[in-house]
Structure formats: structure tokens, C-alpha cells
Amino acid sequence: MGTVERAFELAEQGRCRTLTDIRKILVAEKHAGVDLHLAGSGIRKQLRAVMHSTRPSTEASAPQGA
């Protein structure tokens, strides 16, 4: 699997909260050129959007009647 594809997979899994988290995992998995692959503003924006969409809603987890 390529670096970009793996980055999106990690973002979709909900394991990563930030791009730094994604970078660390990709480097640990020995992907080459991680910083170059994730350098574009478009890909960073897309990855952030995916990570945001997989986060649990804070409203849904807030206690009721507080």
C-alpha cells in the first residue's frame, strides 16, 4: 500500500487525531518520503476532514441534565 493510501486508511480508522500522529505511524512503518507525500495543503485538508468525521461527537458524549 502506498504512503498516501495508508495515510487515509489511518485517518479513517480513527486511530489518529492529528497529522503528526499519521506521520509518526507512517515513519514507523518505514514508508518513504512521508513529509513530501503529505506536504500539499490539499491532502492535509482532506486528511483533517477524514479524521474529524471519524471522531465521536462531543455533544453525544456529554452528560445530560448537567
KATA-V940536 format. One record per run of one state. SS is the DSSP state (helix for helix, strand for strand, loop for the rest). FROM is the first residue (numbers start at 0). LEN is the number of residues. Records with the same first field share a line. If there is no record, write none. Layout:
# KATA-V940536
SS=FROM-LEN / FROM-LEN
This chain:
# KATA-V940536
loop=0-2 / 13-5 / 28-5 / 37-3 / 54-3 / 61-5
helix=2-11 / 18-10 / 33-4 / 40-14 / 57-4
